[in-house]
Amino acid sequence: MTEDHNFDELGANLPENDDDFRKLTLMDEKGEKQDYTVLFTFDSEDYGKSYVVIYPTKDEDSDEINVEAYSYILDPNGSGTFGDLQPIEDDKELDMVEEVLNTFMKDSNLNESDE
């Protein structure tokens, strides 16, 4: 079940590479709006889904951030915005997402050390 993951910071998955597309607002369990920043997106052929990995925008300057991952579909009207975000409930699917996140973080750390 190995596959290559193409995770760009949104560029390949959306029609424009614009900071507006890197921001999401979600409602928390209390019904309050929370702003999130998109870390990256990727597609999985094994699951036939697209995924977005996000973190709370308020935590951008923190030493540690908690990331969340969801499956999604782009707006079918072609606006380039996210449609409904769905929680990842299957353990094997969640393991795959964690593996992709670990690879992304490892690649990001390598790129930072090259600079």
C-alpha positions in Angstrom: 0.0 0.0 0.0 2.8 2.4 -0.7 2.3 5.3 -3.0 4.1 8.5 -3.9 2.5 11.5 -2.3 2.6 14.8 -4.0 2.2 17.3 -1.3 2.6 20.9 -2.4 1.5 23.7 -0.2 -1.8 23.8 -2.1 -0.3 24.7 -5.4 -1.2 21.5 -7.3 -4.6 21.0 -5.7 -6.1 24.4 -6.2 -6.4 26.7 -9.2 -4.5 29.5 -7.6 -1.6 29.5 -5.2 -2.9 32.4 -3.1 -2.7 33.0 0.7 -6.5 33.3 0.8 -6.7 29.7 -0.1 -4.4 28.8 2.8 -6.9 30.0 5.4 -9.9 28.2 6.7 -12.5 29.1 9.3 -14.1 26.2 11.2 -16.7 26.1 13.9 -15.5 24.4 17.1 -17.6 22.3 19.4 -18.8 25.5 21.2 -20.0 27.0 17.9 -17.2 29.6 17.9 -15.3 30.3 14.7 -11.6 29.3 14.7 -9.1 30.3 12.0 -6.8 27.6 10.6 -3.9 27.7 8.2 -3.4 24.9 5.6 0.0 23.2 6.0 -0.4 21.0 2.9 -2.8 19.0 0.9 -2.4 15.6 -0.8 -4.4 13.0 -2.7 -4.5 9.3 -2.0 -5.2 6.8 -4.9 -5.6 4.0 -2.3 -8.5 5.8 -0.6 -9.7 7.8 -3.6 -9.8 11.0 -1.5 -8.0 14.3 -1.1 -6.8 15.4 2.3 -5.9 18.7 4.0 -3.6 19.1 7.0 -4.3 22.3 9.0 -3.3 24.0 12.2 -4.7 26.8 14.3 -3.6 30.2 12.9 -3.2 31.6 16.4 -0.5 29.0 17.0 1.7 30.0 14.0 4.5 31.4 16.1 4.4 28.7 18.8 7.2 26.2 19.2 4.8 23.4 18.9 1.5 23.2 17.0 -1.3 20.7 16.9 -2.3 19.7 13.4 -5.6 18.3 12.3 -6.3 16.3 9.1 -9.5 16.0 7.1 -10.6 14.5 3.9 -12.3 17.0 1.5 -13.6 17.6 -1.9 -13.1 20.9 -3.8 -16.2 23.0 -4.5 -17.8 21.3 -7.5 -18.6 24.8 -9.0 -14.9 25.2 -9.6 -14.3 28.1 -7.3 -11.1 26.4 -5.9 -12.4 26.5 -2.3 -12.8 23.5 -0.1 -16.1 21.8 0.1 -17.1 19.8 3.1 -14.3 18.6 5.4 -14.8 15.1 6.7 -13.2 13.7 9.8 -10.9 10.7 9.3 -12.4 7.9 11.3 -10.8 4.7 9.8 -7.6 3.7 11.7 -5.7 2.5 8.6 -6.6 5.7 6.8 -5.5 7.8 9.8 -2.2 5.8 9.9 -1.6 6.6 6.2 -2.2 10.4 6.9 0.2 10.3 9.8 2.8 8.6 7.6 2.4 11.3 5.0 2.6 14.0 7.6 5.8 12.5 9.0 7.3 12.4 5.5 6.3 16.0 4.9 7.9 17.1 8.2 11.1 15.2 7.5 11.3 16.7 4.0 10.7 20.2 5.4 13.4 19.7 8.0 15.9 18.6 5.3 15.0 21.5 3.1 15.5 23.9 6.0 18.9 22.5 6.9 20.0 22.9 3.2 19.5 26.6 3.4 
